[in-house]
Amino acid sequence: MAIDNLFDSASSVMTVVSFTTFVGILWWTFSRSKSDIEAAAQLPFDDEILDQPAPVTAEERTHV
């Protein structure tokens, strides 16, 4: 009987912990500012800058 009571209590505690975690994730998700979301949405297009060759510096031109 005592072990059944222990499992019932543990089940209740895990339910509360899981629900609290879920609410925390929702709060963290929706507390982001719109500028953060817009910046993340532009990340796939930021690699276009990397496709262009880097400018050659004066030191690289004179280095043989």
C-alpha positions as CSV (number, residue, x, y, z in Angstrom):
1,M,0.0,0.0,0.0
2,A,2.8,2.4,0.8
3,I,4.4,1.9,-2.6
4,D,1.1,2.7,-4.3
5,N,0.9,6.0,-2.5
6,L,4.5,6.8,-3.4
7,F,3.8,6.2,-7.1
8,D,0.6,8.3,-7.0
9,S,2.5,11.2,-5.5
10,A,5.4,10.8,-8.0
11,S,2.9,10.8,-10.8
12,S,1.3,14.0,-9.5
13,V,4.6,15.7,-9.1
14,M,5.8,14.8,-12.6
15,T,2.5,16.1,-14.1
16,V,3.0,19.4,-12.4
17,V,6.7,19.6,-13.5
18,S,5.8,18.7,-17.1
19,F,3.0,21.3,-17.2
20,T,5.3,23.9,-15.7
21,T,8.0,23.1,-18.3
22,F,5.4,23.3,-21.1
23,V,4.2,26.7,-19.9
24,G,7.8,27.9,-19.6
25,I,8.5,26.9,-23.2
26,L,5.4,28.7,-24.4
27,W,6.4,31.9,-22.5
28,W,10.0,31.7,-23.8
29,T,8.7,31.3,-27.4
30,F,6.2,34.1,-27.4
31,S,8.3,36.5,-25.4
32,R,10.7,37.0,-28.3
33,S,10.6,40.4,-30.0
34,K,9.5,40.7,-33.6
35,S,13.0,41.9,-34.7
36,D,14.6,38.7,-33.4
37,I,12.1,36.7,-35.5
38,E,12.7,38.8,-38.6
39,A,16.5,38.5,-38.2
40,A,16.2,34.7,-37.9
41,A,14.0,34.6,-41.0
42,Q,16.7,36.4,-43.0
43,L,19.5,33.9,-42.0
44,P,19.2,31.7,-45.1
45,F,19.8,34.7,-47.3
46,D,22.8,36.0,-45.5
47,D,25.2,33.6,-47.2
48,E,24.9,35.7,-50.4
49,I,27.6,37.9,-49.0
50,L,29.9,34.9,-48.7
51,D,29.5,34.0,-52.4
52,Q,31.3,37.2,-53.4
53,P,35.1,37.1,-53.5
54,A,36.9,39.0,-50.7
55,P,38.6,42.2,-51.7
56,V,42.4,41.9,-52.2
57,T,44.4,44.0,-49.8
58,A,47.6,45.9,-50.7
59,E,49.6,43.5,-48.5
60,E,48.2,40.5,-50.5
61,R,49.1,42.1,-53.8
62,T,52.7,42.7,-52.9
63,H,53.2,39.3,-51.3
64,V,54.8,36.8,-53.7
